[in-house]
Amino acid sequence: MKQNEVISYYNEIADKYDDSRFNNTYGRFIDAEERKVLDEIIDTDSDRMRLEVACGTGRLTNYATHGLDASCEMLSFARKRHSNVEFREASATSTGYENSMFDVVYSFHLFMHLDLDTINEIFDEMHRIIRHGGRLIIDIPSHSRRKLLNHRQQTWHGGTELDENDIEQLVKDRFKLKRSYGIMLLPVHKLPNWMRMPLLKIDSRLANGFLKKYSSYLIYELVNQ
């Protein structure tokens, strides 16, 4: 899937995005697990310049000083949510920011929608705008899990899946993998609504144990070289 198609899709669903994705127990489960990781990785005091790429409606932008998205419609909601954040409408492959500007850049639910050529272009751009020793935090669905479950995504939405070795090969000579975090090992979407949130702590422990690579997706913390 090319970026312009992804942008058009999110422009069309911007006004329904939060309600449809996160105003339910499944969405709140994902949100809580992602925030747990960001709370551990990002220090909003020492990490002075923090950029969220593909910030969307601003669900996780409270960790950032700057937000970037290619969808003008999604940004309109983010701006209302975070008046203290500097937003920019631009592509992740060509942000327009200065070299070595950011201490931390994070991006969730973006790379899974893109082809490998576009992903490589984004890694080049992130390498440029993150200072030496700064960090890039991304997520991607687990290839190991999908292979185990014999699942193959039929559309571009979440169609790209990778494992840790794939990530290391893709970022070689630009970033070094520091650590990874598993998100959602249990089949939460198949559980009754009332059971989901009480299992949050258990799932977080399981997803970061020896079965981590079989989590639904993984968050990678990469250090700029």
Secondary structure in CASP SS format (residue, H / E / C, confidence):
PFRMAT SS
TARGET T0000
AUTHOR 0000-0000-0000
METHOD secondary structure of the structure
MODEL  1
M C 1.00
K C 1.00
Q H 1.00
N H 1.00
E H 1.00
V H 1.00
I H 1.00
S H 1.00
Y H 1.00
Y H 1.00
N H 1.00
E H 1.00
I H 1.00
A C 1.00
D C 1.00
K C 1.00
Y H 1.00
D H 1.00
D H 1.00
S H 1.00
R H 1.00
F H 1.00
N C 1.00
N C 1.00
T H 1.00
Y H 1.00
G H 1.00
R H 1.00
F H 1.00
I H 1.00
D H 1.00
A H 1.00
E H 1.00
E H 1.00
R H 1.00
K H 1.00
V H 1.00
L H 1.00
D H 1.00
E H 1.00
I H 1.00
I C 1.00
D C 1.00
T C 1.00
D C 1.00
S C 1.00
D C 1.00
R C 1.00
M C 1.00
R E 1.00
L E 1.00
E E 1.00
V E 1.00
A C 1.00
C C 1.00
G C 1.00
T C 1.00
G C 1.00
R C 1.00
L C 1.00
T H 1.00
N H 1.00
Y H 1.00
A C 1.00
T C 1.00
H E 1.00
G E 1.00
L E 1.00
D E 1.00
A C 1.00
S C 1.00
C H 1.00
E H 1.00
M H 1.00
L H 1.00
S H 1.00
F H 1.00
A H 1.00
R H 1.00
K H 1.00
R H 1.00
H C 1.00
S C 1.00
N C 1.00
V C 1.00
E E 1.00
F E 1.00
R E 1.00
E E 1.00
A C 1.00
S E 1.00
A C 1.00
T C 1.00
S E 1.00
T C 1.00
G C 1.00
Y C 1.00
E C 1.00
N C 1.00
S C 1.00
M C 1.00
F E 1.00
D E 1.00
V E 1.00
V E 1.00
Y E 1.00
S E 1.00
F C 1.00
H C 1.00
L C 1.00
F H 1.00
M H 1.00
H H 1.00
L C 1.00
D C 1.00
L H 1.00
D H 1.00
T H 1.00
I H 1.00
N H 1.00
E H 1.00
I H 1.00
F H 1.00
D H 1.00
E H 1.00
M H 1.00
H H 1.00
R H 1.00
I H 1.00
I E 1.00
R E 1.00
H E 1.00
G E 1.00
G E 1.00
R E 1.00
L E 1.00
I E 1.00
I E 1.00
D E 1.00
I E 1.00
P E 1.00
S E 1.00
H H 1.00
S H 1.00
R H 1.00
R H 1.00
K H 1.00
L H 1.00
L C 1.00
N C 1.00
H C 1.00
R C 1.00
Q C 1.00
Q C 1.00
T C 1.00
W C 1.00
H C 1.00
G C 1.00
G C 1.00
T C 1.00
E C 1.00
L E 1.00
D C 1.00
E H 1.00
N H 1.00
D H 1.00
I H 1.00
E H 1.00
Q H 1.00
L H 1.00
V H 1.00
K C 1.00
D C 1.00
R C 1.00
F E 1.00
K E 1.00
L E 1.00
K E 1.00
R E 1.00
S E 1.00
Y E 1.00
G E 1.00
I E 1.00
M C 1.00
L C 1.00
L C 1.00
P C 1.00
V H 1.00
H H 1.00
K H 1.00
L C 1.00
P C 1.00
N H 1.00
W H 1.00
M H 1.00
R H 1.00
M H 1.00
P H 1.00
L H 1.00
L H 1.00
K H 1.00
I H 1.00
D H 1.00
S H 1.00
R H 1.00
L H 1.00
A H 1.00
N C 1.00
G C 1.00
F C 1.00
L C 1.00
K H 1.00
K H 1.00
Y H 1.00
S C 1.00
S C 1.00
Y E 1.00
L E 1.00
I E 1.00
Y E 1.00
E E 1.00
L E 1.00
V E 1.00
N E 1.00
Q C 1.00
END
